[in-house]
Amino acid sequence: MTEVKIELPVDDLPKSWYNILPDLPQPLPPPKEPETGPSRLEFLSKVMVKKCLEQENSDQSWVPIPEEIRELYIQAGRPRPLRRARRLEKFLKTPAHLYWKREDLSPTGSHKVNTALAQLFYASEEGREGVCTETGAGQWGTALSYASCLMGLKCVVFWVRNVHEWKVDRRTLMKMYGGEVHASPSNITEVGKSILQTNPDHPGSLGIAISEGLEYAGKNEGFVYCLGSVLNHVLMHQSVIGLETSEQFNIVGEQPDLMIGCFGGGSNFGGFTLPLIGEVVKRKRKCEFLAAQSLAAPNISQGEYRYDFADHAGKTPLLKMYTLGHNAEMPPIFGDGLRYSGASPILSLLRNLGYIKTKTYPVDEKVVFEATRIFLRTEGFLPAPESSYAIRAMIDEALKCKQTGEEKVIACNLSGHGFLDIFGYRKVLNL
Ligand SMILES: Cc1ncc(COP(=O)(O)O)c(C=O)c1O
């Protein structure tokens, strides 16, 4: 019987990140200034980590990972195992070979630590006092609080209010790491105050929380703004996921025909797939890529491919991406990390060129969380609500293989665990 757990020795932790920019089939449309108002690019250069902005436009395919960051990755438990879902395959009676990458094993519960550690390392090298950020599901805020705590920096988090209210335990975890947490919209920024004036019960959105974080960084010298998704450097830091996975498939002696990830802004999907997409673009091999989303926020599935702001208040430059509109209202879901208006510009371009396919699931999350239950009862581990979308899509594809008899190799990224999200499962599954 083939191994169910494929591990890499610590020495095989990647030594470089993969940056797909030079390998893209077409140049990435650059960020643009809007027609009116102050320069957004100049503003970003003041409030963001300089090294990350430099990486944003790197023309190198391979960017060496500083030894200190590799050590932080090892401290956080990398490399992470790849698992063969033998029991799930048996339960589904599918000829497909199913694999899942264990980003749920991170200290804070998700893949977000891969970029948080890198961003904090650079912020600390630049002599910053602290970092600030937005968070939706809370996973990014926790990852940044954790990384700040390791590097001895302060961390201020603006957390989408309606999620902040129900994820009480995750809030405590963030505070235990030393994070200063504000429900967003908050009373400590002008953007937050103006929104609260018109609606004191505003549930918040990731776009609003980003505007608050940017305003805070602009007004508090010593603080820099860190983003947990969408941008090129974030996807590059996340490429450790896909690079490890490729090595693990080499060990197993088979290669994926289909790679699946859930999709909010694109960081776990991009980190998992871009090293392979790069090879497909260069025609070195074949593989398909599938992004799983909620109909609550089908940015890359149903959005328009055009220039738009990345935040509610229009403080960012315009990015060419699939967008639902930067002020779009989106219904609440428990997989809140997937509820964002825009998709990563790199992944948007690749989707536009036909390299990425998409699948959407209903807002009530029933079929998605039923897949979580199947996965839990066969494989034994509890995915985060966001990751459950990837699991659902993998099960759907495995069931198609049952019909066709195809022995497809399917890999999905389990971007996080769901131990702090049990309430969502209780509600949707009526437990
Ligand atoms: C566990 C988990 N997976 C996925 C996502 C979606 O983000 P991204 O598309 O950037 O990976 C989030 C966002 O918070 C998350 O917490």
The ligand as a Gaussian input file, in Angstrom:
#p B3LYP/6-31G(d) Opt

LIG

0 1
 C       -8.047000      28.950000       6.349000
 C       -8.172000      29.934000       5.234000
 N       -8.130000      29.481000       3.966000
 C       -8.272000      30.316000       2.923000
 C       -8.469000      31.671000       3.098000
 C       -8.689000      32.518000       1.912000
 O       -7.655000      33.412000       1.658000
 P       -6.710000      33.234000       0.427000
 O       -7.576000      33.144000      -0.799000
 O       -5.842000      34.429000       0.439000
 O       -5.940000      31.981000       0.660000
 C       -8.503000      32.202000       4.397000
 C       -8.677000      33.633000       4.619000
 O       -8.779000      34.122000       5.691000
 C       -8.361000      31.297000       5.482000
 O       -8.412000      31.739000       6.749000

